[in-house]
Amino acid sequence: MTTHKLVFKAGPNAFDTIQRHGFAIDRIGTIAGASGGAKWLVLSQLDRAILANIVPRLEGPVHLIGTSIGAWRFACYAQSDARAAIERFEHAYIEQSYSDAPDIHEITAKSREILRILLGENGLTEILAHSLFRTHILTVRARHIAASEHRLILAASLMIAASLNAISRSTLAWFYERALFFDARDLPPIFDIDDFPLQRVMIRKNNLDDVIVATGSIPLVLSGVKDIAGATPGMYRDGGVIDYHLDLPHSDPDRLTLYPHFFDRIVPGWFDKKLTWRHPDANHVDRTILVSPSAEFVSSLPNSKIPDRTDFENYAPSERIRIWRTVVAACEALAEEFNDVIEKGELAARLTPL
């Protein structure tokens, strides 16, 4: 029995269409990217495969919709030399180092440094002018005590928000406003979502770097970003707080969404990670194709796990770097299998329902 390294799942419409007519790459209208911090390293080789073998066959405009590390990955996708940007990002991310007891300010400064490396000299300009991609980034504007940078107050706000969220996800609106920073050349499928209060702000050169930092600003780990240009004044934080795995309408009518993901499931919000009863809206993924590492592949990685933020605490810096390099090298097999499935037209046979 062949053990696959990748899992391919599709929502009902995408599943039916591909089974009946095959997979037409030019129907992809969105690429989605979730929050997940260091988990992105398991996708960096897959990102290279998508850039090499999917992107040249796309017909624009194509929406890049991301939160947190998903938005950072897409800041690479939308540069003129996307592969070089991915390589810069991967190297800077793996090699990041800190003092023995880094505080929130040191970690935030390192995040800004990594972003500067990722963007290179002309990254901001290239993202905003990209002929194919339209970059859209979700953050949250913190409200009331959730906007505090005082550690104890912020921690209390997170505990209260998590407790109320367990009762109803809608209570997050008491603490956070969803903020969509969008490319105005073509509006994304999520432009009119209304399940949470929504602020819409055009992405411009004078706010894009702050937006990318904000969407990855995990509360208590990194400082929030205050008063982003063009947006309502306030404290902006990690977009994954509300939209952890993008439980949102991904696709424009008659287009498909490609969703390279760390997992074969979608968790709606950051506070829902342990809520087994909290499920995403099936309608949101009707035309979505989700690609993720298989459980068998993950079990073959060091310590049988995908990298995550706890690795900073659990390993000495040199050991963490060694493990992360090993993971990235192992994930070349994911890219090879993905390319093989696409080139041989085997996607329909590999799909299971999402």
C-alpha positions, 0 to 999 in steps of 0.5 A, spaced: 500 500 500 502 506 497 503 511 503 501 518 501 505 524 503 500 529 501 492 529 503 488 533 498 481 535 500 475 539 496 469 542 498 462 539 494 462 544 488 470 543 487 470 536 488 464 535 483 467 539 478 474 536 478 471 529 478 466 531 472 471 535 468 478 535 471 482 540 474 483 546 470 488 550 474 486 557 470 480 556 474 483 558 481 481 565 483 484 565 490 490 562 494 488 562 502 493 562 507 492 561 514 495 563 521 500 558 524 507 561 526 513 556 525 508 551 522 509 555 515 516 551 515 512 545 513 509 549 507 515 552 504 517 547 499 510 546 497 510 554 496 516 553 491 512 548 487 506 552 487 510 558 484 513 554 479 508 550 476 501 553 478 502 560 478 505 561 471 498 558 469 493 562 473 489 567 469 488 574 473 486 577 477 488 572 483 486 574 490 491 572 496 487 572 502 492 571 508 492 572 516 498 572 520 504 567 517 499 566 511 500 574 509 507 573 510 508 568 505 504 571 500 508 577 501 513 573 498 508 570 492 507 577 490 514 579 489 517 579 482 522 574 484 517 570 489 522 564 490 528 568 492 523 572 497 521 565 500 528 563 500 530 570 504 524 569 509 525 561 510 533 563 512 531 569 516 526 565 520 530 559 521 536 563 523 532 568 528 536 568 535 535 572 541 538 573 548 537 568 553 530 571 556 527 576 550 522 580 552 516 582 547 520 588 545 526 584 542 521 579 539 517 585 536 524 588 533 526 581 530 519 580 527 521 587 523 528 585 521 525 579 518 520 582 514 525 587 512 529 581 509 523 578 506 521 585 502 528 586 500 529 593 496 522 593 492 518 588 495 512 593 497 512 596 491 512 590 487 506 587 491 502 593 490 503 593 483 503 585 481 500 584 475 497 577 477 496 577 485 491 582 489 494 581 496 488 582 502 490 581 509 486 580 515 488 583 522 484 585 528 483 592 531 483 590 539 477 594 543 477 596 550 482 592 555 484 588 549 487 594 546 492 594 552 499 593 552 500 592 560 501 584 560 496 583 566 491 587 563 492 584 556 492 577 559 486 578 563 482 580 556 485 574 553 482 569 558 475 573 558 475 573 551 477 565 551 471 563 556 466 567 552 468 565 546 467 557 548 459 559 549 459 563 543 464 565 537 460 572 536 462 575 543 469 576 540 466 582 537 466 585 544 473 585 544 475 585 537 473 588 530 475 585 524 480 589 519 480 587 512 486 591 508 485 590 501 488 591 494 483 596 491 484 594 484 479 588 485 475 586 491 476 580 494 470 575 496 470 576 503 469 584 502 462 584 504 462 579 510 458 581 516 459 576 521 463 581 525 464 588 525 468 590 519 473 595 517 475 596 510 482 599 509 486 600 502 493 597 502 498 603 500 505 603 500 505 607 507 501 602 511 503 595 508 509 593 512 505 595 518 499 591 516 504 585 515 507 586 522 500 587 525 497 580 522 502 576 525 502 580 532 500 575 537 498 578 543 503 577 549 508 575 544 509 581 540 507 588 541 501 590 537 501 595 532 498 602 533 494 607 529 496 604 522 496 609 516 489 610 513 485 605 518 481 607 525 486 609 530 487 603 535 491 597 537 492 592 531 493 585 532 494 578 529 488 577 524 488 569 526 484 571 533 478 571 529 480 568 522 485 563 525 484 558 519 480 563 514 473 560 516 470 565 510 467 565 503 474 564 499 472 564 492 469 568 487 463 565 483 465 560 478 472 560 481 476 555 485 481 556 491 487 553 492 489 552 500 495 549 502 495 548 509 498 545 515 492 541 517 487 537 513 481 541 517 479 548 518 479 551 525 475 558 525 478 562 530 485 562 535 480 561 541 477 555 538 483 550 537 481 546 543 473 546 542 472 540 538 464 542 537 466 548 534 466 547 526 467 551 520 461 553 515 461 548 510 459 553 505 465 557 505 469 552 502 464 549 497 469 551 491 476 550 496 481 545 494 485 544 501 492 541 500 496 538 507 501 534 509 499 527 511 499 524 518 504 519 516 508 524 513 508 528 519 510 522 524 516 522 520 518 529 521 523 530 527 519 528 534 513 527 529 511 534 529 510 540 525 514 546 527 511 551 532 512 556 537 513 552 543 520 550 539 523 556 542 522 554 549 523 546 548 530 546 544 536 550 545 537 555 539 542 550 535 538 544 536 531 548 534 535 551 527 538 544 526 531 541 527 527 546 522 532 545 517 531 538 517 524 539 516 524 543 510 529 539 507 524 533 508 518 537 505 522 537 498 518 530 498 511 534 499 513 539 493 515 533 489 508 529 490 504 535 489 508 536 482 507 529 480 499 529 482 498 535 478 502 533 472 499 526 471 492 529 472 491 525 478 488 530 483 481 527 481 483 520 484 486 523 490 481 528 492 476 526 498 471 531 501 472 537 505 
